[in-house]
Amino acid sequence: MTENKMFCFQCQETAKGTGCTIQGVCGKKADTSRWQDLLLSVTRGLGTIANVLRNANVTTDMKVGDYIVDSLFVTITNANFDDQAILNKVDIGIALKKDLIALAATNNVTLPDWQEVKWGGEKADYEAEGNRESILRIENEDIRSLKELTILGLKGMAAYYEHAARLGKRNEEIIAFIEKALFTITNPNADMNTLLNVVLETGKFGVDVMALLDGANTAAYGNPELTKVNIGVGNRPGILISGHDLHDIEQLLKQTEGTGIDIYTHGEMLPAHYYPQLKKYKHLVGNYGNAWWKQKEEFATFNGPIVFTTNCIVPPAPTANYAQRVYTTNAAGFPGWKHIKADTNGHKDFSEVIEQAKTCQPPTAIEQGEIIGGFAHAQVFALADQVVDAVKSGAIRKFIVMSGCDGRMKSRNYYAEFAQALPKDTVILTSGCAKFKYNKLNLGDINGIPRVLDAGQCNDSYSWAVVALKLKEIFGANDINELPIEFNIAWYEQKAVIVLLALLHLGIKNIHIGPTLPAFVSPNVLKVLVDSFGLGGITTVEEDLKKMVG
């Protein structure tokens, strides 16, 4: 393997705020970055061909769309560090691409003469092709920025789509758009206007995919409801489940029922407690710990097995006492960790995890008490009269949407300080792991309405869009931006990118994002977003309180 510097700038913590070039701040090594670049190249080529065939009315197999979605998901920050798993995915994509090329030839469909389409997939060329297909293959900074903004939005979209598909909810229009967007960003001649339009269209389908997942989750598990979640521990062995996939925790709960094993959620799996069909399991004991980035110390004290259903893996130290009890599934992967695959019916066998749990000590308590959540759109609508009365009486002056991600940077303490400094006549609307900065603070309530309303996972930011549109209707506002709602969004990875693009599509302006602006947005592209949408960063707590609350 020849030495080759990587380049990756897709997450908020990227080195020096410009890009990781030796090793990712996330722990991703240069070789892994290269194979992810290669996988994305194969995916762009496959999506391009699928789009051309679709436009020629040639039908492709559903497995093509599923592959594209899964490959995009694999390359999300902190999802998969397993080089061999990524290369296996490359092999599958090349085989699919050859099948589609043959299908095009059979139907006399002409394909573009672009590198990602015509590359033959010879194993001896994997390294060279991976190097060639890095982000920096695009020399023009603004073209690169728009293409990366789209691909990062597609990664977030793919994550949400995959969760919905596992619950039997699919949408061919979303798959068609993903293929079209891949075609557009693969085109070496695409101009700025074309690329800007596909960025904005990505936001439209971001709304659609979050609605699809919302429908899938609520159809399977009921509408989230106001729930108090235990943050202490029991005296039985436990399994800790992290990530975002509700279908996985349901299967784990079913398989552990009556075994003497308790199930705990971690990080983004916390909102599983809010769903009636999941909270009915008495051995779903509580949530253990905080946001993803604290996992090293929290996994060490949990004592039992840990299951990663999606991204948010932090590579453990070689001496970590939990390395032999971590499992991955779906798009997640890490070298040396056992990977649980689904059978053809989507069933996963967690028996090995369960048997290991039986040999482990119960979790060590790291805190006690409870937190409240479950305020997705249906629950908020159930409180609509109270909310409207509180707004009309002046008891609630402003709603502050503080959705998004948490992370390691000390600058993120801004969000805890901002939440604490907000006047007592304001309500925080949150979703995603950003909430761990303030969901354990005692911020009180307004006429019985908690001042922190947690809708759930990052995709549940959709709830705040639904709530905003409903309030617009109730108050007879002409524009969603006339409502007493401000957006102060923390971002880290690509699911936050698709949420942001979705909010822009809905016409929401003057969104603040932080703690830093994305490195993948060039100055010229940022100017377009500022001029068109009033997008801005954060400053100090004091200054931002003046802007958002007055």
Secondary structure, DSSP 8 states (H G I E B T S, - for coil): -------B--STT-GGGT-BSSB-TTS-BHHHHHHHHHHHHHHHHHHHHHHHHHHTT----HHHHHHHHHHHHHTSTTTB--HHHHHHHHHHHHHHHHHHHHHHHHTT------HHHH----GGGHHHHHHHTSGGG--SHHHHHHHHHHHHHHHHHHHHHHHHHHTT---HHHHHHHHHHHHHHH-TT--HHHHHHHHHHHHHHHHHHHHHHHHHHHHHH-----EEEE-S--SS-EEEEESS-HHHHHHHHHHHTTTT-EEEEEGGGGGGGGSHHHHT-TTEEEE-SSSGGGHHHHHHHH-S-EEE-SS------TT-TTGGGEEEETT-B-TTSEEE-B-TTS-B--HHHHHHHHTS--------SEEEE--SHHHHHHTHHHHHHHHHHTS--EEEE--B---S-GGGHHHHHHHHHS-TTEEEEE-SGGGGGTTTS---EETTEESEEE--SGGGHHHHHHHHHHHHHHHT-SSGGGSSEEEEEE--SHHHHHHHHHHHHTT----EEESS--TTS-HHHHHHHHHHH--B----HHHHHHHHT-
